[in-house]
Amino acid sequence: MSDSHWVFPGFDPIAVQLGPLAVHWYGLMYLLGFVFAWWLGNRRAAQPGSGWTKDQVSDVLFYGFLGVIVGGRLGYVLFYQFDTFLADPLYLIKIWSGGMSFHGGLLGVLTAFWLFGRKHNKTFFAVADFIAPLIPFGLGAGRLGNFINGELWGRVTDVPWGVIFPAAGALPRHPSQLYQFALEGVLLLLILNLAWRVRPPRGVISGLFLLCYGLFRFVVEFVRQPDAQLGLYLDLFSMGQLLSLPMMIGGALMLWAACRRPHWFGNGAKTA
């Protein structure tokens, strides 16, 4: 063990204890992400010509929240714990045991957007382009929650900023949670909201979200510890990377189509 590396102190996963009610850091981060999305969404809905009302913002966020929970749990179980599910089907609903998948949550959110659009007579991409810039804050907050919990650490490294996570052993590891916070949270938030300001053709913001998140996740997975029950495919790629590839390809195709075939995204309108 090197004295030059910081030893993770083992933070209490409970942020606030109110009698029998325990508020965990990870749950608190989800709440912060939801509050931020609600605040920024309402600000943008209030702008002239937005095409959105505050009630619609609250409604779509509720749909999205359900999509994250249901899709995230389904994705985690099917993508990462399928053998456990086969042995114990009730594991699917044991959310308290932990385990959520971003890629599963994304599929759940996309389904929620489609259902919301049908109810409110909005195209899928009108909904997706409006909501996508609101999401990275919550993604970044979630990664901070992972770091505070001392989970989802990186691979062993000798870089000066390596962190020793006692639960993972005595060797320093990449703080991959913080890498993901910086890329999926901070940088993606800046990219999408700067793009939103220039009012690009419909579909561009959604495409940027898929491409950039997929790329950032793919890169960080090279230094993130693979899931023990899955390991690496072809001794190189993790499950997270395999799931990110379709995102990158789909995002790149969407960007091409949004600029060359805007009518595919409904009315060829600019992002509102």
C-alpha positions in Angstrom: 0.0 0.0 0.0 1.4 3.3 -1.0 1.4 6.2 1.5 1.0 8.6 -1.5 -2.5 7.4 -2.3 -5.7 8.5 -0.6 -7.5 5.8 1.4 -11.3 6.0 1.0 -12.7 6.8 4.5 -15.8 4.8 4.2 -18.6 7.4 4.4 -21.9 6.5 6.0 -24.2 5.6 3.2 -27.1 7.2 5.2 -27.2 11.0 4.7 -30.1 11.7 7.1 -31.7 9.6 9.8 -35.1 10.7 10.9 -36.2 8.1 13.5 -36.9 4.9 11.5 -36.6 6.7 8.2 -33.1 6.6 6.7 -32.4 8.8 3.7 -29.4 7.3 1.7 -27.0 9.4 -0.2 -27.8 7.6 -3.4 -31.5 8.3 -3.0 -30.8 11.9 -2.2 -28.8 12.3 -5.4 -31.8 11.0 -7.4 -33.9 13.6 -5.6 -31.4 16.4 -6.4 -31.4 15.3 -10.1 -35.2 15.4 -10.2 -35.4 18.8 -8.5 -32.9 20.3 -11.0 -34.7 18.9 -14.0 -38.0 20.3 -12.6 -36.5 23.7 -12.0 -34.7 24.0 -15.4 -37.7 22.5 -17.3 -40.1 25.0 -15.7 -37.7 27.9 -16.6 -37.7 26.8 -20.3 -41.4 26.2 -20.4 -42.0 29.7 -19.2 -40.1 31.2 -22.2 -42.3 32.5 -25.1 -43.0 30.0 -27.8 -41.7 27.0 -25.8 -44.8 24.9 -26.5 -44.6 23.6 -23.0 -46.6 24.3 -19.8 -45.5 23.8 -16.2 -48.1 21.1 -15.8 -46.6 19.2 -18.8 -43.1 19.5 -17.4 -44.3 18.0 -14.1 -46.2 15.3 -16.0 -43.3 14.3 -18.3 -40.9 14.2 -15.3 -43.2 11.9 -13.5 -43.4 9.6 -16.5 -39.6 9.7 -16.8 -39.1 8.9 -13.1 -41.3 5.8 -13.5 -39.3 4.9 -16.6 -36.0 5.2 -14.8 -37.1 3.0 -11.9 -38.8 0.3 -13.9 -36.4 0.3 -16.8 -33.3 0.7 -14.6 -34.3 -2.3 -12.5 -35.3 -4.5 -15.4 -32.1 -3.6 -17.2 -29.9 -4.4 -14.3 -31.5 -7.8 -13.7 -31.6 -8.8 -17.3 -28.2 -7.4 -18.4 -26.1 -8.0 -15.3 -27.9 -10.5 -13.0 -29.8 -12.8 -15.3 -28.5 -16.0 -13.6 -29.6 -14.7 -10.2 -33.0 -13.9 -11.7 -33.4 -17.4 -13.1 -32.6 -18.9 -9.7 -34.8 -16.4 -7.8 -37.4 -14.6 -10.0 -38.5 -12.5 -7.0 -35.0 -10.9 -7.2 -36.5 -8.6 -9.9 -38.6 -6.7 -7.3 -36.0 -6.7 -4.5 -35.0 -3.1 -5.3 -33.9 -2.6 -1.7 -31.0 -5.0 -2.4 -29.6 -2.5 -4.9 -28.9 -2.6 -8.6 -29.9 -0.2 -11.3 -28.8 0.0 -15.0 -28.4 3.2 -16.9 -29.0 1.5 -20.2 -32.2 -0.1 -18.9 -33.3 3.1 -17.4 -32.8 4.8 -20.8 -35.0 2.3 -22.5 -37.6 2.9 -19.8 -37.4 6.7 -20.2 -37.7 6.4 -24.0 -40.9 4.4 -23.5 -42.2 7.0 -21.1 -41.5 9.8 -23.5 -43.5 8.0 -26.2 -46.4 7.4 -23.9 -46.3 11.1 -22.7 -46.1 12.3 -26.3 -49.2 10.3 -27.3 -51.2 11.7 -24.3 -50.2 15.3 -25.0 -50.0 15.2 -28.8 -46.3 15.9 -29.0 -43.8 14.0 -31.2 -41.3 11.7 -29.6 -38.4 13.9 -30.6 -40.1 17.1 -29.4 -40.2 15.5 -26.0 -36.8 14.0 -26.1 -35.1 17.2 -27.2 -36.7 19.2 -24.5 -35.9 16.7 -21.7 -32.4 15.6 -22.7 -30.5 18.7 -21.4 -32.2 18.3 -18.1 -30.8 14.8 -17.4 -27.0 15.1 -17.1 -27.2 16.9 -13.7 -28.9 13.8 -12.3 -26.4 11.5 -13.9 -23.5 13.4 -12.3 -25.2 13.4 -8.9 -25.8 9.7 -9.2 -22.1 9.1 -9.8 -21.2 11.2 -6.7 -23.6 8.9 -4.8 -21.7 5.9 -6.1 -18.4 7.5 -4.9 -19.8 8.3 -1.5 -21.0 4.7 -1.2 -17.6 3.5 -2.2 -19.0 1.3 -5.0 -18.4 0.8 -8.7 -14.7 1.6 -8.3 -12.1 1.5 -11.1 -9.4 -0.9 -11.9 -6.0 -1.1 -10.1 -3.7 1.8 -11.1 -0.5 3.5 -10.2 -1.6 7.1 -11.2 -1.0 9.6 -8.4 -4.7 10.3 -7.9 -5.6 6.6 -7.4 -7.8 5.9 -4.4 -7.6 2.9 -2.1 -11.1 1.5 -1.6 -10.7 -0.9 1.4 -13.7 -2.9 0.3 -11.8 -3.6 -3.0 -8.4 -4.5 -1.4 -5.2 -2.7 -0.5 -4.2 -1.5 -4.0 -5.1 2.0 -5.4 -7.8 2.2 -8.1 -9.1 4.7 -10.6 -11.8 6.8 -9.1 -14.0 6.0 -12.1 -17.1 7.3 -10.4 -15.5 10.8 -10.5 -14.5 10.4 -14.1 -18.1 9.6 -15.0 -19.3 12.5 -12.9 -17.0 14.9 -14.9 -18.0 13.5 -18.3 -21.6 12.3 -18.0 -22.5 15.0 -15.5 -20.6 18.2 -16.1 -19.4 18.0 -19.7 -22.6 16.4 -21.1 -24.6 19.1 -19.3 -22.6 21.8 -20.9 -22.7 20.3 -24.4 -26.5 19.7 -24.4 -27.4 23.1 -22.9 -25.1 25.0 -25.3 -26.6 23.1 -28.2 -30.1 23.9 -26.9 -29.3 27.7 -26.9 -28.6 27.7 -30.7 -32.0 26.0 -31.4 -30.7 23.2 -33.7 -33.0 21.1 -35.9 -35.2 18.7 -34.1 -33.4 15.4 -33.2 -29.9 17.0 -32.9 -30.0 17.3 -29.1 -31.3 13.7 -28.7 -28.6 12.5 -31.0 -25.9 14.4 -29.1 -27.1 12.9 -25.9 -26.9 9.3 -27.2 -23.6 9.8 -29.0 -21.8 11.7 -26.2 -23.1 9.6 -23.3 -22.3 6.4 -25.2 -18.8 7.7 -26.0 -18.0 8.9 -22.5 -19.3 5.6 -20.9 -17.3 3.5 -23.5 -14.1 5.3 -22.7 -14.4 5.2 -18.9 -15.3 1.5 -19.0 -11.6 0.8 -19.9 -10.6 1.9 -16.4 -13.7 0.8 -14.5 -13.7 -2.6 -12.7 -15.8 -5.0 -14.8 -18.7 -6.7 -13.1 -17.4 -9.8 -11.3 -20.1 -12.0 -12.5 -19.6 -11.0 -16.2 -16.0 -10.2 -16.6 -14.8 -9.0 -20.1 -16.0 -10.2 -23.5 -13.2 -11.1 -25.8 -10.9 -10.2 -22.9 -11.4 -6.6 -23.8 -15.0 -5.2 -23.7 -17.3 -4.9 -20.7 -21.1 -5.2 -20.8 -21.3 -1.4 -20.3 -19.3 -0.9 -23.5 -21.4 -3.4 -25.5 -24.5 -1.6 -24.4 -23.0 1.8 -25.2 -22.1 0.9 -28.8 -25.7 1.0 -30.1 -26.1 4.4 -28.4 -23.1 5.8 -30.2 -24.2 4.4 -33.6 -27.8 5.5 -33.1 -26.7 9.0 -31.9 -24.4 9.5 -34.9 -27.2 8.4 -37.3 -29.7 10.7 -35.7 -27.3 13.7 -36.0 -26.8 12.9 -39.7 -30.6 12.4 -40.3 -31.5 15.6 -38.3 -29.3 17.7 -40.6 -30.0 15.9 -43.9 -33.5 14.5 -43.4 -35.2 16.8 -40.9 -38.7 15.8 -42.0 -38.0 12.4 -40.4 -38.2 14.0 -36.9 -41.6 15.6 -37.3 -42.4 19.0 -39.0 -38.7 19.7 -39.5 -39.0 22.1 -36.7 -36.2 23.7 -34.7 -35.9 22.6 -31.1 -38.3 24.5 -28.8 
